[in-house]
Amino acid sequence: MIYGLELPRPDPVDFGANVHRALLDIHERARLGQVPSPEEVGEIVAVAWVPAPQADPVQDRQAQKAGVRQLQHYVAHHGESLSRVAQAETSFSFGLDRHVLVGKIDLLRHVDGGYELVDFKAGKSAPAALEQVDTQLDLYALGAETSLRMPIVRQSVHFLEDDRVYTWEWSPERAVSAREQLGTLLNQIVQQEFPPRLAYCPRCNEFQSICPYRENER
């Protein structure tokens, strides 16, 4: 904020953000009973796609085609789940230990007894990615139940590139554990304690030259 004026935030333009914009359109149509066909996905992606300002045109077209392939496969192979869409890109906020937690849930589906919470990843499944998903989805489940009053029955993460879906049950016991773990994490942040996540090191190209932990992976 500058002189009391908040600067507009441009839409993110990376691959994952573009795929999520197209997913939102697909899910909103499905929520209205108009599940798009695989043939319609190309047009949906074309409308949703925002190229990066300095993007190479050839690479951008290749990325857009990859997004179309992922979402065509999703629509073709997960039609039953699309018929159960309840809400998409739903924001929440709630208080925990004197902190306010905010987030946005990719998808909520109707299931027996409540809702299934789904987070989509545009990449492939990998142990390092799954390591962080548990905490993220626990935060989302607490947000859905506390802020949105929507009872969560199970949580899923869907990796679109290799179409791998991982699902686990949500329960009152898991909710208690999640609150405790998030409380610990918030205290670490307040104390400026940020333990390194070394599982990402082999794939890190951004900070290798300055990261003090790079030697641990050699």
C-alpha positions in Angstrom: 0.0 0.0 0.0 1.4 3.4 -1.0 0.0 6.7 0.2 -3.1 4.8 1.3 -3.7 3.3 -2.1 -3.4 -0.4 -2.6 -1.7 -1.4 -5.8 -3.6 -3.8 -8.1 -2.3 -7.3 -8.0 -1.8 -8.8 -11.5 -3.0 -12.3 -12.1 -0.2 -14.9 -11.7 0.9 -16.2 -15.1 2.8 -19.3 -14.4 1.7 -22.7 -15.7 -0.1 -23.8 -12.5 -2.0 -20.5 -12.3 -3.2 -20.8 -15.8 -4.4 -24.4 -15.3 -6.2 -23.4 -12.1 -8.0 -20.5 -14.0 -9.3 -23.1 -16.6 -10.2 -25.5 -13.8 -12.3 -22.8 -12.2 -14.3 -22.4 -15.4 -14.7 -26.2 -15.8 -15.9 -26.6 -12.2 -18.3 -23.6 -12.4 -19.9 -25.1 -15.5 -20.1 -28.5 -13.8 -21.8 -26.9 -10.8 -24.5 -25.5 -13.0 -25.0 -28.9 -14.6 -23.0 -28.2 -17.8 -20.0 -30.5 -17.6 -17.8 -29.6 -20.5 -16.7 -32.1 -23.0 -13.0 -32.8 -23.7 -13.5 -31.0 -27.0 -14.6 -27.8 -25.2 -11.5 -27.8 -23.0 -9.2 -26.2 -25.6 -11.4 -23.2 -25.9 -11.7 -22.9 -22.1 -7.9 -23.0 -21.7 -7.5 -20.5 -24.5 -9.8 -18.0 -22.8 -8.2 -18.5 -19.3 -4.6 -18.5 -20.5 -2.5 -15.4 -19.5 1.0 -15.5 -21.1 3.9 -14.2 -19.1 5.1 -10.7 -20.3 8.5 -12.1 -21.4 7.4 -15.6 -22.3 8.9 -17.3 -25.4 5.9 -17.7 -27.8 6.9 -21.3 -28.7 7.4 -22.4 -25.1 4.1 -20.6 -24.2 2.2 -22.5 -26.9 3.7 -25.8 -25.7 2.7 -25.0 -22.1 -0.8 -24.2 -23.2 -1.1 -27.5 -25.1 0.2 -29.4 -22.0 -2.5 -27.7 -20.0 -5.2 -28.7 -22.5 -4.0 -32.3 -22.4 -4.1 -32.4 -18.6 -7.6 -31.0 -18.4 -9.0 -33.0 -21.3 -7.8 -36.1 -19.5 -9.4 -34.9 -16.2 -12.8 -34.2 -17.9 -12.8 -37.5 -19.8 -11.8 -39.7 -16.8 -13.5 -37.9 -13.9 -17.0 -37.1 -15.1 -18.7 -38.7 -12.1 -16.8 -36.4 -9.7 -17.6 -33.4 -11.8 -21.3 -34.0 -11.3 -20.8 -33.6 -7.5 -19.1 -30.1 -7.6 -20.4 -27.9 -4.7 -18.0 -24.9 -4.7 -14.8 -23.9 -6.5 -12.1 -21.5 -5.5 -13.7 -20.8 -2.2 -12.0 -18.4 0.2 -12.0 -18.7 4.0 -10.5 -17.1 7.1 -10.5 -18.1 10.7 -8.7 -17.4 14.0 -6.2 -19.7 15.6 -3.9 -18.8 18.5 -4.3 -15.1 18.1 -3.6 -15.4 14.4 -5.9 -15.1 11.4 -5.4 -17.9 8.7 -6.7 -17.3 5.2 -6.8 -19.5 2.2 -8.6 -20.6 -0.9 -9.9 -24.1 -1.6 -9.7 -25.4 -5.1 -12.8 -27.6 -4.9 -15.4 -28.9 -2.6 -17.5 -31.9 -3.7 -20.7 -33.4 -2.3 -20.2 -36.8 -0.7 -22.3 -38.8 1.8 -22.2 -37.0 5.1 -20.7 -33.8 4.0 -18.0 -32.7 1.6 -14.7 -33.8 0.0 -12.0 -31.2 -0.1 -9.8 -31.4 -3.2 -6.5 -29.6 -4.0 -5.1 -29.7 -7.6 -1.5 -29.8 -8.5 -0.4 -29.1 -12.1 2.7 -31.2 -11.8 3.6 -34.8 -11.1 3.2 -36.6 -7.8 6.4 -36.8 -5.7 7.3 -37.6 -2.1 8.5 -34.0 -1.6 5.2 -32.6 -2.9 3.2 -35.0 -0.7 5.2 -34.0 2.3 3.7 -30.5 2.3 0.2 -31.4 1.2 -0.9 -32.8 4.6 -0.5 -29.5 6.4 -2.0 -27.5 3.5 -5.2 -29.7 3.3 -5.5 -29.8 7.1 -5.5 -26.0 7.1 -8.1 -26.0 4.3 -10.3 -28.5 6.2 -10.2 -26.4 9.4 -11.1 -23.3 7.3 -14.0 -25.1 5.6 -15.5 -26.3 8.9 -14.7 -23.2 11.0 -15.3 -20.4 8.5 -17.7 -21.9 5.9 -19.6 -24.3 8.3 -19.1 -27.1 5.7 -18.4 -30.5 7.3 -15.5 -32.2 5.7 -15.5 -36.0 5.3 -12.3 -36.6 3.4 -9.4 -34.8 1.7 -7.8 -35.4 -1.7 -4.9 -34.1 -3.7 -5.0 -34.6 -7.5 -1.8 -34.4 -9.5 -3.0 -33.6 -13.0 0.2 -34.4 -14.9 0.2 -38.1 -14.0 -3.4 -38.3 -12.9 -2.5 -39.6 -9.4 -5.1 -39.0 -6.7 -4.3 -39.5 -3.0 -7.2 -39.5 -0.5 -7.5 -39.8 3.3 -10.3 -39.5 5.8 -10.9 -36.3 7.9 -12.1 -36.9 11.4 -12.5 -34.9 14.7 -9.3 -36.6 15.9 -7.4 -35.4 12.9 -8.9 -31.9 13.4 -7.5 -31.7 16.9 -4.1 -32.9 15.7 -4.2 -30.4 12.9 -4.9 -27.5 15.2 -2.0 -28.5 17.4 0.4 -28.8 14.5 -0.6 -25.5 13.0 -0.3 -23.9 16.4 3.3 -25.2 16.6 4.0 -23.9 13.0 2.6 -20.5 13.8 4.8 -20.2 16.9 7.9 -21.1 14.8 7.0 -18.4 12.4 6.6 -15.8 15.2 10.0 -16.9 16.6 11.5 -16.7 13.1 12.3 -20.4 13.1 12.2 -21.8 9.6 13.5 -25.3 9.5 14.9 -26.1 6.0 13.0 -28.5 3.8 15.9 -30.5 2.4 13.7 -32.8 0.3 13.4 -30.0 -2.2 17.2 -29.5 -2.5 17.8 -31.9 -5.4 15.3 -30.0 -7.5 16.2 -26.5 -6.4 17.9 -24.2 -9.0 16.9 -20.8 -7.6 19.1 -20.5 -4.5 21.9 -23.0 -4.9 24.5 -20.3 -5.0 23.5 -18.7 -1.7 21.8 -21.4 0.3 23.8 -22.5 3.4 22.2 -26.0 3.3 23.3 -26.9 -0.2 26.3 -28.9 1.1 23.9 -31.3 2.9 22.7 -32.7 -0.4 26.2 -33.3 -1.9 
